[in-house]
């Protein structure tokens, strides 16, 4: 069996799960933003661009997954012996990266959804606190990327 396949699988899972999380996060926050825009429009308020910040926030985890994927791809392309030697480690890194990025992005979208509702119902108050909450869960995605990049073997 070509064990390098496991490393390739890890590479794809890290990116794919991060992108899945970003999609779920944007979906959650986007639905809430659309509802907030509708509510604001019915109330005669101007439509707020601020909600876009919360809808777009989960996209960054796809980028973090891609950065780890590219680092792993460099190892896989270095030599077939290295790819086979580190296949299990790369699979583990890919799964850990994917899970960290997926749940960070998804959670960020859920927080973003609540933030849109909070701003709409609270007449725009509390924006700084909402951005801080988004930033805290963003940090989980950043830590995942940084720590997993450190785990990729050097060839």
Secondary structure, DSSP 8 states (H G I E B T S, - for coil): --THHHHHHHHHHHHHHHHHHHHHHHHHHHHHHHHHHHHHHHTT----THHHHHHHGGGHHHHHHHHHHHHHHHHHHH-HHHHHHTHHHHHHHHHHHHHHHHHHHHHHHHHHHHHHHHHHHTTTTTHHHHHHHHHHHHHHHHHHHHHHHHHS---
